[in-house]
Amino acid sequence: MNKRAFIKKIKEIAQQDKRRRLDSRYLKVMGFLVAKGFLYTNKKIHLNPNGHINLTDAIWAGRFVEPRILEVLPAAYGRFKKHFSGDAETVENLEHIIEMIKQKSDHKIEFYGISIEKIRPWFFIRLRDRRSKSLDERKVSKTFRFKPETVDILKKLKDQTGQSETAILEYLIATKRVDSSYKI
């Protein structure tokens, strides 16, 4: 390939990239991911925090315009499932990757060429709005039945310390776990 043909090819690719960056699919996906705090850009993009994203459009934008989208897409889907829709195969693929990350699996799985090692950190970042929790900050809801006397003691501790009942129970369990003399 001579120099002129090479320069012509580069210009064609640049024009194609420019057109793709103006595509509504790309702008909608990037607007959502930037608004939620997954990605940052130096270009001015209309933020779309409450938008509904088609997974096919997100994958297109990740494959042909911005590969970072494919890195953060599983984490974004995991935290904001109601904002996404797509075909059953894509949803199943995303759910499988999310499950593998939750189980801390070391399998060599890829999501459209992006390794699970590059995807994993996005599940643990703190987002801008602080409302959605990262995978390591999420709490599990449990229901316990206590004796009335235990509930009274818990309420007194709550009033004395100003902490929530959950925080008090977590603290007591954590201190007992360190103390190996506790036996059931």
Residue, then its C-alpha position, 0 to 999 in steps of 0.5 A: m500500500n503506497k502512502r497516498a492510499f494509506i492516507k486515503k484509507i485513514k481519512e475514510i476511517a476517520q469520516q466513518d468514526k465521525r458519522r458513528r459518533l453522531d449516531s443516535r444509538y451511540l449518543k443515547v448510550m453514552g448519555f446514559l453511562v456518563a450521566k450515571g458516572f460509569l464513563y467520562t468524556n471530553k465531548k459535550i453529550h446530552l445526559n440521559p440519566n433516565g433513558h431506556i437503553n436497548l442492549t443491541d444499540a449499546i453493543w453496537a456502540g461498544r463494538f463500532v464506536e467506543p469499546r469502553i461501553l462494552e467494559v462497563l455494560p455488564a456493571a451498568y446492566g447489573r445496577f440498572k436493569k430496569h433501564f435496559s431491554g434486549d433479546a433473551e440471548t443478550v440478557e442471558n449472556l449478561e446475567h451469566i457474566i454478572e453471576m460469574i463476577k458475583q461468584k468470583s470465578d476465574h473462568k476465562i469468559e469474554f463479553y464481545g472480546i472484553s475479558i472478565e478481568k477488565i469488566r470486574p472492576w466496574f462492579f465495585i466503583r462508587l457512582r456519582d449519585r450514591r443511590s445504587k450500591s456497588l457489588d461489595e456494598r450491597k446488603v442482604s435482607k434477612t428476617f429474624r424472630f427475637k424474644p420480646e426481651t431481646v427487642d427491648i434491649l435492642k431498642k434501648l441500645k438504639d436510643q443510647t447510641g443513636q445507631s440503627e438496630t442493624a448497625i448494632l447487630e452488625y457490630l455485635i456479630a463482628t465482635k463475637r466473630v473475633d472472640s473465638s470463645y463464643k460457642i453455640 
